[in-house]
Amino acid sequence: MKSFKSNAWMLPQPVLIIGTYDKDGKANAMNAAWGGQWDMHEIMISLGSHKTTDNLAQNAEFTVTFATAGTLVAADYVGIASGRNTPDKMEKTGWSIEKAPNVNAPLFLDFPMTLECRVKQKLDESETGFYLIAEIVNIICDEKYLAEDGKPDVAKMELITYDPVHHTYIQLGKTVGNAFSDGKQLK
């Protein structure tokens, strides 16, 4: 086995698109990979200092959606273009945007599923960023991405994950097992 120094190589890493409004109601989005489920009704995201963090200081509500193979180029773009320096950043994405129904934040209609969120806590806040703990207020899923049981079908979404080792995006693949079930074979 080969050893490597400590790196941000937790796998897989989601490609999260965080949507906020600025003080004038203008939509902004950023790409974030360092996030995940905090508990049953909360998420956690590690945020550096961005236009998004400026916006969250004014309005504690935001959306989180998951990048897909079809949204990859614009999703990567909102991670490399700063809303502080690029006033037409959102126009360049070509995304359809409307106000989310349950929080004061933008809903990006080009994505299959969105979490409507509200800031619950900021940990280790400094001029360089913070860890954000947020309550999931509601989840919205485009009906074309629903399974026969009426719940979101992750396989239909063509979600991507960030590969921090090679700095690439990988599309998630097929179902290979059943959680809380397949392990029963060893009982």
N, C-alpha and C positions, 0 to 999 in steps of 0.2 A: 504494500500500500504506500502511496505517496502522501506526504504531509504538506499542507499549505498554511500560510499565516492566516490570522483572523480576517475574514472578509464578510461582506453582506451577501452571503450565498444561501440564505434560507430559500428553499425551493418547494413548490413553485411560488412565484411572486405575482400577485394580481396586477393588472394594469387598470388602475382606478382613475376615473376622470371626475374631478371635484368641481362642481358648479356653484358659483356664488354671484351675488350682485354687489356692485360698488355702491357708494353713498348716493349716486345719481340714478341708480336702477339699471346700470349697464351690466350685461352678463359677462362673466369671465369663466374660464375653465383652465385647469392645470392637470397634468398627468402625475400620479403618485404611485409608487410601487410598494412602499413600506406601510402596509395596512393589513388589517384582518378583523375577524370577529372577536370582540372583547368578552361578551357573554351572550345570552339568548336575545337580548334586545339592544345591544350596544356594539359599536365598532370602535377601532382605534386606528389612527393614522399618524405617522411621524411626518411633520411638516417643517420644512426650512422656512426662511423668510421669503415670502412671495406676495404678489398682488392678492392672492387668495387669503393669506393670513391678514393682510390689511383689511380686506373685505369682512372677514370673520370678526374682526375687532369692532366693526360697525353693526354687523347683523349676524347673529349666532345661528342662522339657518343656512343649509346648503344641501346639495344633492350629490350622490355618488353613483356613478354608473360604471359599467365594465366594458373595456374596449374589446372589439371583435376584429376578425380578419378584415371585414368590410370597412371598419372605421380606423384601421391601423395608421394610415398616413397622417390624417388630421389629429388622431390621438397622440401620436409622437410629436407632431408640431406644437400642440399646446403644452408639451413638456419642455420644448427647447426655446419657445418664444415667450418672452415675459410680457404679461399684461401691463406692467409698469412702463415698458418701453415701446410696445406695439399696440397703438390704439385700435387698429383694425384687425386684431388677432382673431376675434370670433367670426368676422365676415370671411376671412381667409379659409376657415374650416369648411364652410358651406353647409354647416349643420342647421337644421330647423330647430328653432328655440321658442319655447313658450314658458309662461310662469307655471311652476309646479302647483298642483292643487292644494297641498296641505302645508307647505312651508314657503317662505319668501325667498325663493331661489329658482334658478333656471332649470327647466326640464329639456334635455337634449333628445329630440324625438328620433334621432338616427340610431339610437342604441336600444337593445331589446329589453333591458330591465334597469330600473333606477330605484335607489334608496333615498327617501326623503328624510333628512336628518336635522337634528338640533344639537348644538354644542352642549355638553353636560359638564365637561371639565377640561382644563388645559394643564398639563403636567410639565414641570421643568421649563416654564416659559422664560425665554431670553430674547435678546435681539437677533439671535440666529434661528429661532423657531420654537417649536414645542411639540409635545405629544398630545394629540387631540382625542378625547373620549367623547363619543356622540351617541345620543339616543336615536334609534331607528323609529321614526314617526309613522312611516308607511312605506310600502313597496309597490311600485307600479311595474307591470309587465305588459308589453305589447302582446295582444291576443294571438298573433301568428307564432309566438314562441311558447305557447302553452301545450302541454301534453294532453293525452286523452283524459287524464284524471283532473284536468283543469288547473294544475299547478305548472309553474315554469319548467320548461324542458331545456336543461342546460346544454344538451347535445345540439339542439337546433340553433343555439345562439352563436356558435363558432367563436367562443371566447378565446382570448390570447393570454399568455403569461409572459412575463419578462424573464429572460435568462441573464442574470447579473454576471455570470462567468464570462460569456462571450458577447454580451450587449446585443442580444437579438430578441425577437419575439417568436414565440412558438404557439401554434394553435393547439388548444386542448383537443384530445381525441375521444375515442370511443369508451363506452362503459365496459369495465372489465370485472366488476363484481358488485356485491350488494352489502352495504354497511349494516352492521348489527345483525347480520344473518349468516354470511359465509363462514365466519369463524366458529359457528355452532358445530361445524363438521368435526372439530377437534375436542368437543366435550365428551 
